[in-house]
Amino acid sequence: MTDASIAEDPVQLRMMLRSPCVSICEIDDPTGFCRGCWRTPDEIAAWPTMDQGGRLEVLNRLAQRRGAKSLTDPGRGPMPGAADAAS
């Protein structure tokens, strides 16, 4: 599924717009990103009040940060060492 078709698929869109949190919540000091979901603290704090467009913008930035080819591509996944934080 391409990113363009995601916007046309309401079920997929609703799934994408849920929080990208993966329950590995630790800010990486060098990058300032969450080791689990790749969001900044400001993006995490603003997420609950963001509209659909704002959330899509963040999801696009997260895909870039993860080195993903699309919104649904996991790319590199959580940062190295993030699994240790979840233990």
MILO-721626 format. One record per atom (N, C-alpha, C): residue number from 1; residue in three letters; atom name; z, y negated, x negated. Coordinates in steps of 0.02 Angstrom, whole numbers, plus 32768, in hexadecimal, padded with zeros to 4 digits. Layout:
@k: NUM&r: ALA&a: CA&zz: Z&yy: Y&xx: X
...
//
This chain:
@k: 1&r: MET&a: N&zz: 8000&yy: 803B&xx: 7FD6
@k: 1&r: MET&a: CA&zz: 8000&yy: 8000&xx: 8000
@k: 1&r: MET&a: C&zz: 8000&yy: 7FC2&xx: 7FD4
@k: 2&r: THR&a: N&zz: 7FD5&yy: 7F94&xx: 7FE1
@k: 2&r: THR&a: CA&zz: 7FD1&yy: 7F57&xx: 7FBA
@k: 2&r: THR&a: C&zz: 8002&yy: 7F24&xx: 7FD5
@k: 3&r: ASP&a: N&zz: 8012&yy: 7EF2&xx: 7FAC
@k: 3&r: ASP&a: CA&zz: 803F&yy: 7EBD&xx: 7FC3
@k: 3&r: ASP&a: C&zz: 8023&yy: 7E9A&xx: 8000
@k: 4&r: ALA&a: N&zz: 7FE1&yy: 7E91&xx: 8003
@k: 4&r: ALA&a: CA&zz: 7FC2&yy: 7E6F&xx: 803C
@k: 4&r: ALA&a: C&zz: 7FCD&yy: 7E96&xx: 807C
@k: 5&r: SER&a: N&zz: 7FCA&yy: 7ED9&xx: 8079
@k: 5&r: SER&a: CA&zz: 7FD3&yy: 7F01&xx: 80B5
@k: 5&r: SER&a: C&zz: 801C&yy: 7F05&xx: 80CA
@k: 6&r: ILE&a: N&zz: 804A&yy: 7EFA&xx: 809B
@k: 6&r: ILE&a: CA&zz: 8091&yy: 7EFA&xx: 80AE
@k: 6&r: ILE&a: C&zz: 809F&yy: 7EC4&xx: 80E2
@k: 7&r: ALA&a: N&zz: 8082&yy: 7E89&xx: 80D9
@k: 7&r: ALA&a: CA&zz: 808D&yy: 7E53&xx: 8108
@k: 7&r: ALA&a: C&zz: 8071&yy: 7E65&xx: 814D
@k: 8&r: GLU&a: N&zz: 8041&yy: 7E92&xx: 8150
@k: 8&r: GLU&a: CA&zz: 8024&yy: 7EA6&xx: 8190
@k: 8&r: GLU&a: C&zz: 8049&yy: 7EE0&xx: 81B0
@k: 9&r: ASP&a: N&zz: 8076&yy: 7F01&xx: 818B
@k: 9&r: ASP&a: CA&zz: 809B&yy: 7F3B&xx: 81A4
@k: 9&r: ASP&a: C&zz: 80E3&yy: 7F26&xx: 81B2
@k: 10&r: PRO&a: N&zz: 80F4&yy: 7F1A&xx: 81F1
@k: 10&r: PRO&a: CA&zz: 8137&yy: 7F00&xx: 8201
@k: 10&r: PRO&a: C&zz: 8170&yy: 7F2D&xx: 81EB
@k: 11&r: VAL&a: N&zz: 8167&yy: 7F6F&xx: 81EE
@k: 11&r: VAL&a: CA&zz: 819C&yy: 7F9D&xx: 81DA
@k: 11&r: VAL&a: C&zz: 81A8&yy: 7F97&xx: 818F
@k: 12&r: GLN&a: N&zz: 8172&yy: 7F99&xx: 8168
@k: 12&r: GLN&a: CA&zz: 8178&yy: 7F93&xx: 811F
@k: 12&r: GLN&a: C&zz: 8195&yy: 7F4F&xx: 810D
@k: 13&r: LEU&a: N&zz: 8181&yy: 7F1B&xx: 8130
@k: 13&r: LEU&a: CA&zz: 819A&yy: 7ED8&xx: 8121
@k: 13&r: LEU&a: C&zz: 81E5&yy: 7ED5&xx: 812E
@k: 14&r: ARG&a: N&zz: 81FD&yy: 7EF0&xx: 8165
@k: 14&r: ARG&a: CA&zz: 8245&yy: 7EEF&xx: 8173
@k: 14&r: ARG&a: C&zz: 826C&yy: 7F14&xx: 813C
@k: 15&r: MET&a: N&zz: 8250&yy: 7F4D&xx: 8125
@k: 15&r: MET&a: CA&zz: 8271&yy: 7F73&xx: 80F0
@k: 15&r: MET&a: C&zz: 8274&yy: 7F4A&xx: 80B0
@k: 16&r: MET&a: N&zz: 823E&yy: 7F27&xx: 80A0
@k: 16&r: MET&a: CA&zz: 823C&yy: 7EFF&xx: 8062
@k: 16&r: MET&a: C&zz: 826C&yy: 7EC4&xx: 8065
@k: 17&r: LEU&a: N&zz: 8277&yy: 7EA9&xx: 80A0
@k: 17&r: LEU&a: CA&zz: 829E&yy: 7E6C&xx: 80A6
@k: 17&r: LEU&a: C&zz: 82E9&yy: 7E79&xx: 80A9
@k: 18&r: ARG&a: N&zz: 82FD&yy: 7EB9&xx: 80AA
@k: 18&r: ARG&a: CA&zz: 8344&yy: 7EC8&xx: 80A3
@k: 18&r: ARG&a: C&zz: 8358&yy: 7EB6&xx: 805D
@k: 19&r: SER&a: N&zz: 8397&yy: 7EB2&xx: 8051
@k: 19&r: SER&a: CA&zz: 83AE&yy: 7E9F&xx: 800E
@k: 19&r: SER&a: C&zz: 8394&yy: 7ECE&xx: 7FD9
@k: 20&r: PRO&a: N&zz: 837B&yy: 7EB3&xx: 7FA1
@k: 20&r: PRO&a: CA&zz: 8365&yy: 7EDE&xx: 7F6A
@k: 20&r: PRO&a: C&zz: 839E&yy: 7EFC&xx: 7F41
@k: 21&r: CYS&a: N&zz: 83DC&yy: 7EF0&xx: 7F57
@k: 21&r: CYS&a: CA&zz: 8416&yy: 7F0A&xx: 7F33
@k: 21&r: CYS&a: C&zz: 8413&yy: 7F56&xx: 7F2E
@k: 22&r: VAL&a: N&zz: 8422&yy: 7F70&xx: 7EF3
@k: 22&r: VAL&a: CA&zz: 8425&yy: 7FB8&xx: 7EE8
@k: 22&r: VAL&a: C&zz: 846B&yy: 7FCE&xx: 7ED5
@k: 23&r: SER&a: N&zz: 849D&yy: 7FA4&xx: 7EE5
@k: 23&r: SER&a: CA&zz: 84E4&yy: 7FB3&xx: 7EDA
@k: 23&r: SER&a: C&zz: 84F5&yy: 7FBC&xx: 7E90
@k: 24&r: ILE&a: N&zz: 84D0&yy: 7F9B&xx: 7E65
@k: 24&r: ILE&a: CA&zz: 84E0&yy: 7F97&xx: 7E1E
@k: 24&r: ILE&a: C&zz: 84E5&yy: 7F4C&xx: 7E11
@k: 25&r: CYS&a: N&zz: 8520&yy: 7F30&xx: 7E1A
@k: 25&r: CYS&a: CA&zz: 8528&yy: 7EE8&xx: 7E1A
@k: 25&r: CYS&a: C&zz: 854C&yy: 7ED1&xx: 7DDB
@k: 26&r: GLU&a: N&zz: 8523&yy: 7EBD&xx: 7DAB
@k: 26&r: GLU&a: CA&zz: 853D&yy: 7EA3&xx: 7D6B
@k: 26&r: GLU&a: C&zz: 8509&yy: 7E73&xx: 7D4F
@k: 27&r: ILE&a: N&zz: 851E&yy: 7E37&xx: 7D40
@k: 27&r: ILE&a: CA&zz: 84F0&yy: 7E06&xx: 7D25
@k: 27&r: ILE&a: C&zz: 84E8&yy: 7E11&xx: 7CD9
@k: 28&r: ASP&a: N&zz: 84A9&yy: 7E16&xx: 7CC4
@k: 28&r: ASP&a: CA&zz: 8499&yy: 7E1D&xx: 7C7E
@k: 28&r: ASP&a: C&zz: 849C&yy: 7DD7&xx: 7C5E
@k: 29&r: ASP&a: N&zz: 84C9&yy: 7DCE&xx: 7C2F
@k: 29&r: ASP&a: CA&zz: 84D2&yy: 7D8B&xx: 7C11
@k: 29&r: ASP&a: C&zz: 8493&yy: 7D6E&xx: 7BF1
@k: 30&r: PRO&a: N&zz: 846F&yy: 7D95&xx: 7BC8
@k: 30&r: PRO&a: CA&zz: 8434&yy: 7D77&xx: 7BA8
@k: 30&r: PRO&a: C&zz: 83FE&yy: 7D5F&xx: 7BD9
@k: 31&r: THR&a: N&zz: 83F3&yy: 7D84&xx: 7C10
@k: 31&r: THR&a: CA&zz: 83BE&yy: 7D71&xx: 7C3E
@k: 31&r: THR&a: C&zz: 83D7&yy: 7D49&xx: 7C7A
@k: 32&r: GLY&a: N&zz: 8415&yy: 7D54&xx: 7C8E
@k: 32&r: GLY&a: CA&zz: 8430&yy: 7D35&xx: 7CCA
@k: 32&r: GLY&a: C&zz: 841C&yy: 7D59&xx: 7D0A
@k: 33&r: PHE&a: N&zz: 83FE&yy: 7D95&xx: 7D03
@k: 33&r: PHE&a: CA&zz: 83E9&yy: 7DBC&xx: 7D3D
@k: 33&r: PHE&a: C&zz: 841B&yy: 7DF4&xx: 7D4A
@k: 34&r: CYS&a: N&zz: 8420&yy: 7E08&xx: 7D89
@k: 34&r: CYS&a: CA&zz: 8447&yy: 7E43&xx: 7D9B
@k: 34&r: CYS&a: C&zz: 8426&yy: 7E7F&xx: 7D7B
@k: 35&r: ARG&a: N&zz: 844D&yy: 7EAA&xx: 7D5B
@k: 35&r: ARG&a: CA&zz: 8431&yy: 7EE5&xx: 7D3A
@k: 35&r: ARG&a: C&zz: 8413&yy: 7F17&xx: 7D6B
@k: 36&r: GLY&a: N&zz: 842A&yy: 7F16&xx: 7DAA
@k: 36&r: GLY&a: CA&zz: 8411&yy: 7F45&xx: 7DDB
@k: 36&r: GLY&a: C&zz: 83D3&yy: 7F2D&xx: 7E00
@k: 37&r: CYS&a: N&zz: 83D6&yy: 7EF1&xx: 7E1C
@k: 37&r: CYS&a: CA&zz: 839F&yy: 7ED9&xx: 7E47
@k: 37&r: CYS&a: C&zz: 8374&yy: 7EA3&xx: 7E28
@k: 38&r: TRP&a: N&zz: 8387&yy: 7E8A&xx: 7DEE
@k: 38&r: TRP&a: CA&zz: 8362&yy: 7E56&xx: 7DC9
@k: 38&r: TRP&a: C&zz: 8366&yy: 7E11&xx: 7DE8
@k: 39&r: ARG&a: N&zz: 8392&yy: 7E05&xx: 7E19
@k: 39&r: ARG&a: CA&zz: 8399&yy: 7DC2&xx: 7E35
@k: 39&r: ARG&a: C&zz: 83C8&yy: 7D98&xx: 7E0B
@k: 40&r: THR&a: N&zz: 83C1&yy: 7D56&xx: 7E11
@k: 40&r: THR&a: CA&zz: 83F1&yy: 7D28&xx: 7DF2
@k: 40&r: THR&a: C&zz: 842D&yy: 7D21&xx: 7E21
@k: 41&r: PRO&a: N&zz: 8466&yy: 7D0A&xx: 7E08
@k: 41&r: PRO&a: CA&zz: 849E&yy: 7CFE&xx: 7E34
@k: 41&r: PRO&a: C&zz: 848D&yy: 7CCF&xx: 7E6E
@k: 42&r: ASP&a: N&zz: 8464&yy: 7C9C&xx: 7E61
@k: 42&r: ASP&a: CA&zz: 8450&yy: 7C6E&xx: 7E97
@k: 42&r: ASP&a: C&zz: 8426&yy: 7C91&xx: 7ECC
@k: 43&r: GLU&a: N&zz: 83F9&yy: 7CBE&xx: 7EB6
@k: 43&r: GLU&a: CA&zz: 83D0&yy: 7CE3&xx: 7EE6
@k: 43&r: GLU&a: C&zz: 83FB&yy: 7D12&xx: 7F0F
@k: 44&r: ILE&a: N&zz: 842C&yy: 7D32&xx: 7EEF
@k: 44&r: ILE&a: CA&zz: 845A&yy: 7D5F&xx: 7F13
@k: 44&r: ILE&a: C&zz: 8481&yy: 7D38&xx: 7F47
@k: 45&r: ALA&a: N&zz: 849C&yy: 7CFE&xx: 7F34
@k: 45&r: ALA&a: CA&zz: 84C5&yy: 7CD6&xx: 7F62
@k: 45&r: ALA&a: C&zz: 849C&yy: 7CBB&xx: 7F9C
@k: 46&r: ALA&a: N&zz: 845E&yy: 7CA9&xx: 7F90
@k: 46&r: ALA&a: CA&zz: 8434&yy: 7C8B&xx: 7FC4
@k: 46&r: ALA&a: C&zz: 8413&yy: 7CBE&xx: 7FF2
@k: 47&r: TRP&a: N&zz: 840F&yy: 7CFD&xx: 7FDD
@k: 47&r: TRP&a: CA&zz: 83E9&yy: 7D2F&xx: 8002
@k: 47&r: TRP&a: C&zz: 83FC&yy: 7D32&xx: 804D
@k: 48&r: PRO&a: N&zz: 843C&yy: 7D35&xx: 805F
@k: 48&r: PRO&a: CA&zz: 844D&yy: 7D3C&xx: 80A7
@k: 48&r: PRO&a: C&zz: 8432&yy: 7D04&xx: 80D3
@k: 49&r: THR&a: N&zz: 8428&yy: 7CC9&xx: 80B7
@k: 49&r: THR&a: CA&zz: 8410&yy: 7C90&xx: 80E0
@k: 49&r: THR&a: C&zz: 83C6&yy: 7C80&xx: 80D6
@k: 50&r: MET&a: N&zz: 83A5&yy: 7CA6&xx: 80AB
@k: 50&r: MET&a: CA&zz: 835D&yy: 7C9A&xx: 809F
@k: 50&r: MET&a: C&zz: 8334&yy: 7CB0&xx: 80DB
@k: 51&r: ASP&a: N&zz: 82FE&yy: 7C8A&xx: 80E8
@k: 51&r: ASP&a: CA&zz: 82CF&yy: 7CA0&xx: 811A
@k: 51&r: ASP&a: C&zz: 82A0&yy: 7CD4&xx: 80FC
@k: 52&r: GLN&a: N&zz: 8274&yy: 7CF0&xx: 8125
@k: 52&r: GLN&a: CA&zz: 8247&yy: 7D24&xx: 810E
@k: 52&r: GLN&a: C&zz: 821C&yy: 7D0E&xx: 80D4
@k: 53&r: GLY&a: N&zz: 8202&yy: 7CD1&xx: 80D6
@k: 53&r: GLY&a: CA&zz: 81D8&yy: 7CB7&xx: 80A0
@k: 53&r: GLY&a: C&zz: 81FE&yy: 7CB2&xx: 805E
@k: 54&r: GLY&a: N&zz: 823C&yy: 7C9A&xx: 8062
@k: 54&r: GLY&a: CA&zz: 8266&yy: 7C95&xx: 8026
@k: 54&r: GLY&a: C&zz: 8275&yy: 7CD9&xx: 8008
@k: 55&r: ARG&a: N&zz: 8282&yy: 7D0A&xx: 8033
@k: 55&r: ARG&a: CA&zz: 828F&yy: 7D4D&xx: 801A
@k: 55&r: ARG&a: C&zz: 8251&yy: 7D6C&xx: 7FF9
@k: 56&r: LEU&a: N&zz: 8217&yy: 7D60&xx: 8017
@k: 56&r: LEU&a: CA&zz: 81DA&yy: 7D79&xx: 7FF8
@k: 56&r: LEU&a: C&zz: 81CD&yy: 7D59&xx: 7FB3
@k: 57&r: GLU&a: N&zz: 81DD&yy: 7D19&xx: 7FAD
@k: 57&r: GLU&a: CA&zz: 81D5&yy: 7CF8&xx: 7F6C
@k: 57&r: GLU&a: C&zz: 8203&yy: 7D19&xx: 7F38
@k: 58&r: VAL&a: N&zz: 8241&yy: 7D26&xx: 7F4B
@k: 58&r: VAL&a: CA&zz: 8270&yy: 7D46&xx: 7F1D
@k: 58&r: VAL&a: C&zz: 8257&yy: 7D8D&xx: 7F0C
@k: 59&r: LEU&a: N&zz: 8241&yy: 7DB3&xx: 7F3E
@k: 59&r: LEU&a: CA&zz: 8228&yy: 7DF6&xx: 7F32
@k: 59&r: LEU&a: C&zz: 81ED&yy: 7DF6&xx: 7F01
@k: 60&r: ASN&a: N&zz: 81C2&yy: 7DC5&xx: 7F06
@k: 60&r: ASN&a: CA&zz: 818A&yy: 7DBE&xx: 7ED7
@k: 60&r: ASN&a: C&zz: 81A3&yy: 7DB0&xx: 7E91
@k: 61&r: ARG&a: N&zz: 81D5&yy: 7D84&xx: 7E8B
@k: 61&r: ARG&a: CA&zz: 81F1&yy: 7D76&xx: 7E49
@k: 61&r: ARG&a: C&zz: 8212&yy: 7DB4&xx: 7E2B
@k: 62&r: LEU&a: N&zz: 8235&yy: 7DDA&xx: 7E56
@k: 62&r: LEU&a: CA&zz: 8256&yy: 7E17&xx: 7E3E
@k: 62&r: LEU&a: C&zz: 8223&yy: 7E49&xx: 7E24
@k: 63&r: ALA&a: N&zz: 81EB&yy: 7E50&xx: 7E47
@k: 63&r: ALA&a: CA&zz: 81B7&yy: 7E7E&xx: 7E31
@k: 63&r: ALA&a: C&zz: 819E&yy: 7E69&xx: 7DEC
@k: 64&r: GLN&a: N&zz: 8194&yy: 7E29&xx: 7DE2
@k: 64&r: GLN&a: CA&zz: 817E&yy: 7E11&xx: 7DA0
@k: 64&r: GLN&a: C&zz: 81B2&yy: 7E20&xx: 7D6B
@k: 65&r: ARG&a: N&zz: 81F1&yy: 7E14&xx: 7D7A
@k: 65&r: ARG&a: CA&zz: 8227&yy: 7E20&xx: 7D4A
@k: 65&r: ARG&a: C&zz: 822B&yy: 7E69&xx: 7D37
@k: 66&r: ARG&a: N&zz: 8220&yy: 7E95&xx: 7D67
@k: 66&r: ARG&a: CA&zz: 8223&yy: 7EDE&xx: 7D5B
@k: 66&r: ARG&a: C&zz: 81E5&yy: 7EF8&xx: 7D39
@k: 67&r: GLY&a: N&zz: 81B1&yy: 7ECF&xx: 7D33
@k: 67&r: GLY&a: CA&zz: 8172&yy: 7EE5&xx: 7D18
@k: 67&r: GLY&a: C&zz: 814C&yy: 7F11&xx: 7D48
@k: 68&r: ALA&a: N&zz: 8157&yy: 7F06&xx: 7D89
@k: 68&r: ALA&a: CA&zz: 8137&yy: 7F2E&xx: 7DBD
@k: 68&r: ALA&a: C&zz: 80F1&yy: 7F15&xx: 7DCC
@k: 69&r: LYS&a: N&zz: 80C7&yy: 7F42&xx: 7DE4
@k: 69&r: LYS&a: CA&zz: 8082&yy: 7F31&xx: 7DF6
@k: 69&r: LYS&a: C&zz: 807D&yy: 7F17&xx: 7E3D
@k: 70&r: SER&a: N&zz: 80B1&yy: 7F23&xx: 7E66
@k: 70&r: SER&a: CA&zz: 80B1&yy: 7F0D&xx: 7EAC
@k: 70&r: SER&a: C&zz: 80F9&yy: 7F08&xx: 7EC3
@k: 71&r: LEU&a: N&zz: 8103&yy: 7EEF&xx: 7EFF
@k: 71&r: LEU&a: CA&zz: 8147&yy: 7EE9&xx: 7F1A
@k: 71&r: LEU&a: C&zz: 8168&yy: 7F2D&xx: 7F20
@k: 72&r: THR&a: N&zz: 8142&yy: 7F61&xx: 7F30
@k: 72&r: THR&a: CA&zz: 815F&yy: 7FA3&xx: 7F3B
@k: 72&r: THR&a: C&zz: 8164&yy: 7FCE&xx: 7EFC
@k: 73&r: ASP&a: N&zz: 8145&yy: 7FB7&xx: 7EC5
@k: 73&r: ASP&a: CA&zz: 8148&yy: 7FDB&xx: 7E86
@k: 73&r: ASP&a: C&zz: 818D&yy: 7FCD&xx: 7E66
@k: 74&r: PRO&a: N&zz: 81B3&yy: 8002&xx: 7E54
@k: 74&r: PRO&a: CA&zz: 81F5&yy: 7FF6&xx: 7E36
@k: 74&r: PRO&a: C&zz: 81F2&yy: 7FD8&xx: 7DF0
@k: 75&r: GLY&a: N&zz: 81B7&yy: 7FDA&xx: 7DD0
@k: 75&r: GLY&a: CA&zz: 81B3&yy: 7FBE&xx: 7D8D
@k: 75&r: GLY&a: C&zz: 81E4&yy: 7FE0&xx: 7D5F
@k: 76&r: ARG&a: N&zz: 8209&yy: 7FB9&xx: 7D39
@k: 76&r: ARG&a: CA&zz: 823A&yy: 7FD5&xx: 7D0A
@k: 76&r: ARG&a: C&zz: 827A&yy: 7FEC&xx: 7D2D
@k: 77&r: GLY&a: N&zz: 8283&yy: 7FDC&xx: 7D6D
@k: 77&r: GLY&a: CA&zz: 82C0&yy: 7FEE&xx: 7D90
@k: 77&r: GLY&a: C&zz: 82FA&yy: 7FC5&xx: 7D76
@k: 78&r: PRO&a: N&zz: 8338&yy: 7FDD&xx: 7D80
@k: 78&r: PRO&a: CA&zz: 8372&yy: 7FB9&xx: 7D67
@k: 78&r: PRO&a: C&zz: 836E&yy: 7FB1&xx: 7D1B
@k: 79&r: MET&a: N&zz: 8390&yy: 7F7E&xx: 7D02
@k: 79&r: MET&a: CA&zz: 8391&yy: 7F72&xx: 7CBA
@k: 79&r: MET&a: C&zz: 83B4&yy: 7FAB&xx: 7C96
@k: 80&r: PRO&a: N&zz: 83A0&yy: 7FB8&xx: 7C57
@k: 80&r: PRO&a: CA&zz: 83C3&yy: 7FEB&xx: 7C30
@k: 80&r: PRO&a: C&zz: 840E&yy: 7FDC&xx: 7C2E
@k: 81&r: GLY&a: N&zz: 8436&yy: 8010&xx: 7C36
@k: 81&r: GLY&a: CA&zz: 847E&yy: 8008&xx: 7C37
@k: 81&r: GLY&a: C&zz: 849A&yy: 7FFA&xx: 7C7C
@k: 82&r: ALA&a: N&zz: 846F&yy: 7FED&xx: 7CAD
@k: 82&r: ALA&a: CA&zz: 8487&yy: 7FDC&xx: 7CF0
@k: 82&r: ALA&a: C&zz: 84A9&yy: 8018&xx: 7D10
@k: 83&r: ALA&a: N&zz: 8492&yy: 8054&xx: 7D03
@k: 83&r: ALA&a: CA&zz: 84B1&yy: 8090&xx: 7D21
@k: 83&r: ALA&a: C&zz: 84F9&yy: 8097&xx: 7D09
@k: 84&r: ASP&a: N&zz: 8507&yy: 8082&xx: 7CCC
@k: 84&r: ASP&a: CA&zz: 854B&yy: 8085&xx: 7CB3
@k: 84&r: ASP&a: C&zz: 8579&yy: 8057&xx: 7CDB
@k: 85&r: ALA&a: N&zz: 855E&yy: 801F&xx: 7CF3
@k: 85&r: ALA&a: CA&zz: 8585&yy: 7FEF&xx: 7D19
@k: 85&r: ALA&a: C&zz: 8598&yy: 800B&xx: 7D5D
@k: 86&r: ALA&a: N&zz: 856D&yy: 8038&xx: 7D78
@k: 86&r: ALA&a: CA&zz: 857A&yy: 8054&xx: 7DBA
@k: 86&r: ALA&a: C&zz: 85AD&yy: 808D&xx: 7DB9
@k: 87&r: SER&a: N&zz: 85BB&yy: 80A8&xx: 7D7E
@k: 87&r: SER&a: CA&zz: 85E9&yy: 80E1&xx: 7D78
@k: 87&r: SER&a: C&zz: 8630&yy: 80CB&xx: 7D82
//
